[in-house]
Amino acid sequence: MKHCITTFAVTGMILFGTAIACAQVPVPSPTPGATRLSWDHDGANTDGYRVYEGTAILIDNIPAVDRQTAFPALTPGVHTLVARAFNVAGESVDSNVLSVRLVVIPTSPGNFRVITVAILIDGKWVPVLQTI
């Protein structure tokens, strides 16, 4: 069985590179419409396909005429994805396992500047808050 590792980093909605996960909340697909899961299949005796996270969490049902689906929203971390063909008799065995590591790069801080927090008046420091 093939085992693939893919790393995505998300800044806003842009597929970016590799970084360390910094949040544990679901994030949208890295690039909606542009990043897709795809597979090969002859289509014989098939009513459609199901994509699972792990072996039990159904992500999508896909018609038999399609061989791809949008990349799902996932929490940062490592996830395993599999596809199965199905018909009225049941499901096929799992496809190869696709291991995906999703990481979120935080947005950049803005308005980085120097501020004055106190000034010396008559030998005493007086608190102020002023942008220089």
C-alpha positions as CSV (number, residue, x, y, z in Angstrom):
1,M,0.0,0.0,0.0
2,K,1.4,3.4,-0.9
3,H,1.7,6.0,1.9
4,C,2.2,9.6,0.8
5,I,3.0,12.7,2.9
6,T,1.9,16.1,1.9
7,T,2.4,19.3,3.9
8,F,0.2,22.4,3.4
9,A,0.6,25.8,5.1
10,V,-2.3,28.2,4.9
11,T,-2.0,32.0,5.2
12,G,-5.4,33.3,4.6
13,M,-6.5,31.1,1.7
14,I,-3.1,30.7,0.0
15,L,-1.3,27.3,-0.3
16,F,2.2,28.3,1.0
17,G,4.9,25.8,2.1
18,T,5.9,24.1,5.4
19,A,5.6,25.5,8.9
20,I,4.6,24.4,12.4
21,A,1.0,24.0,13.4
22,C,-0.1,26.8,15.7
23,A,-3.9,26.3,16.1
24,Q,-6.4,23.5,16.5
25,V,-9.5,24.9,14.8
26,P,-10.9,23.8,11.5
27,V,-9.5,25.8,8.6
28,P,-10.9,26.1,5.2
29,S,-9.5,24.2,2.2
30,P,-6.0,25.6,1.4
31,T,-7.1,26.9,-2.0
32,P,-10.8,26.3,-2.7
33,G,-11.2,25.1,-6.3
34,A,-7.5,24.8,-6.9
35,T,-6.5,22.0,-4.6
36,R,-8.4,18.9,-5.1
37,L,-8.3,15.2,-4.2
38,S,-8.2,13.0,-7.3
39,W,-8.0,9.2,-8.0
40,D,-8.0,6.8,-10.9
41,H,-10.7,4.1,-11.3
42,D,-12.2,2.2,-14.3
43,G,-15.8,3.1,-13.2
44,A,-17.0,-0.5,-13.7
45,N,-19.8,-1.6,-11.4
46,T,-19.6,1.7,-9.5
47,D,-22.4,4.0,-8.3
48,G,-19.9,6.5,-6.8
49,Y,-17.1,7.2,-4.5
50,R,-16.7,8.1,-0.9
51,V,-13.8,9.9,0.7
52,Y,-13.0,9.3,4.3
53,E,-10.8,10.9,6.9
54,G,-9.3,7.9,8.6
55,T,-11.5,4.9,8.0
56,A,-14.8,6.1,9.4
57,I,-15.4,9.8,9.0
58,L,-17.2,10.4,5.7
59,I,-16.0,13.6,4.1
60,D,-17.7,13.4,0.7
61,N,-20.0,11.3,-1.6
62,I,-19.0,11.7,-5.2
63,P,-21.0,10.6,-8.3
64,A,-19.5,7.8,-10.4
65,V,-18.8,10.2,-13.3
66,D,-16.4,12.2,-11.2
67,R,-12.9,11.2,-10.1
68,Q,-12.1,14.2,-7.8
69,T,-13.5,16.4,-5.1
70,A,-12.6,19.6,-3.3
71,F,-9.9,19.4,-0.7
72,P,-11.8,19.3,2.7
73,A,-11.6,21.7,5.6
74,L,-9.5,20.1,8.3
75,T,-8.0,21.0,11.6
76,P,-4.2,21.6,11.6
77,G,-2.3,18.4,12.1
78,V,-1.8,15.1,10.4
79,H,-4.8,13.5,8.7
80,T,-5.2,10.3,6.7
81,L,-7.5,10.2,3.8
82,V,-8.8,7.3,1.7
83,A,-11.2,6.8,-1.2
84,R,-13.6,3.9,-1.7
85,A,-15.8,3.0,-4.7
86,F,-19.3,1.8,-3.8
87,N,-22.5,0.3,-5.3
88,V,-25.6,-1.4,-3.9
89,A,-23.5,-4.4,-2.8
90,G,-21.2,-2.2,-0.6
91,E,-17.9,-0.5,-0.6
92,S,-14.5,-1.5,-2.1
93,V,-11.4,-1.8,0.1
94,D,-9.5,1.4,0.8
95,S,-7.5,3.2,-1.8
96,N,-3.9,4.0,-1.0
97,V,-3.6,6.1,2.2
98,L,-2.9,9.8,1.7
99,S,-1.4,11.4,4.8
100,V,-1.8,15.1,4.9
101,R,-0.2,17.5,7.3
102,L,-2.1,20.8,7.4
103,V,-0.4,23.7,9.1
104,V,-1.5,27.3,9.6
105,I,0.9,30.2,9.4
106,P,-0.3,33.1,11.6
107,T,-0.9,36.5,9.9
108,S,1.8,39.1,10.3
109,P,1.6,41.7,13.1
110,G,0.6,45.2,11.7
111,N,1.4,48.8,12.7
112,F,4.7,47.8,14.3
113,R,6.2,51.0,15.9
114,V,8.0,52.7,18.8
115,I,5.8,54.3,21.5
116,T,6.6,56.4,24.5
117,V,5.2,55.0,27.8
118,A,6.7,57.5,30.2
119,I,8.4,60.9,30.2
120,L,10.7,62.5,32.8
121,I,9.1,65.6,34.4
122,D,10.9,67.3,37.3
123,G,12.9,64.2,38.0
124,K,9.8,61.9,38.0
125,W,8.7,59.5,35.4
126,V,5.1,60.3,34.3
127,P,3.2,57.6,32.4
128,V,2.0,58.6,29.0
129,L,1.0,56.7,25.9
130,Q,2.0,58.4,22.7
131,T,3.1,57.2,19.3
132,I,6.4,58.6,18.2
